[in-house]
Amino acid sequence: GRRAVRHVRAMLHAAVCIAAQIDGVLMLDGLGKIMRLNAAAQEIFGSVARPGESLMTASRSAELDELVSDTRDRHGELEAQIGLAGVPFRVRIRAAEGDIVIVVLREMSELQRLGRARRDFIANISHELRTPLTSVRLLVESLLSGVARDPDEVRGLLEKINTEVNALEQMSQELLDLAQIESGQAVVKLVPVSVRELMQATASRLQPQAERKHQELAIHVVDGLEALADLDQISRALGNLVHNAIKFTPERGSIRLAARRQGGDIVIAVSDNGPGIAAADQPRVFERFFRGDRARLRQSGTGLGLAIAKHVVEAHGGKIWVESEGIPGRGTTFFVTLLPSN
């Protein structure tokens, strides 16, 4: 009856409002005409999709139209994968009271890309963990066997072990950060933070890594700058940027941390004189699991550091971006903005 229809409409309205933006949601009447749709569905089908229009006209897909009819006739539910204009979609169809049908569409190409990225990530992280662990084991065996007796030789082996341990620590921290971000546990607590102290603490923590490559790590900051930040999280994000700069900058290169007040923001820049980032890769460097061009692929890593930095900075109400000419020796500069505390 009318009450059932009103009830279904109310439920669908709530579902459309709550539904993730990646899902297209439509409500169809008994004649297969659109009663309601959300913004994601509008984007999938274009301007032709509007209340009162038939699904067949909006989708131009006889397959989808037949699936909806079959689901309505059986008063059941159905899930399938179909193609719309050459793009794969996972479609879920449910028949409700009053011959009303609810259709939910999710584009599969993006999900498949993420699935491949995660599979690549698991294979990559397994390799990345195995490499330093194998090195540590061999180095420890060398020390235990007594092969290295000269104090300088022993110290050299211990420094190599320390380098591998640092790599393992970086990977474990990035995995922990990702887990906290995905679980929603990474709560930001903003307090006034000295930008100079933030940059000095970050540089001090990573100085040993720079020294092992005989790199210069310099700080240039205006006195008195204070930002609203969660010290632990923003320090970790900035540390990821500096860690990347050290990793991709060759021996005897230089890394520069600078900060200034610009308009209503505090702008922090991390620059290096490494190989740079190709223009084609720059829009994707902040994606999870993404690893760039061949010049940078030779380096190890999880592909999570920049994605984590982006999440942290944006959670602070700031912005992060990269500038690079993509020319070896010209390097890369990452910029971060934070809100000033005064």
Helices and strands as residue ranges (DSSP letters): H 2-18, E 23-28, E 34-37, H 39-45, H 55-59, H 62-74, E 77-84, E 87-95, G 97-99, E 101-107, H 108-145, H 151-183, E 191-194, H 195-212, E 216-221, E 226-229, H 231-248, E 254-262, E 265-272, G 282-284, H 294-297, H 305-315, E 320-324, E 332-338
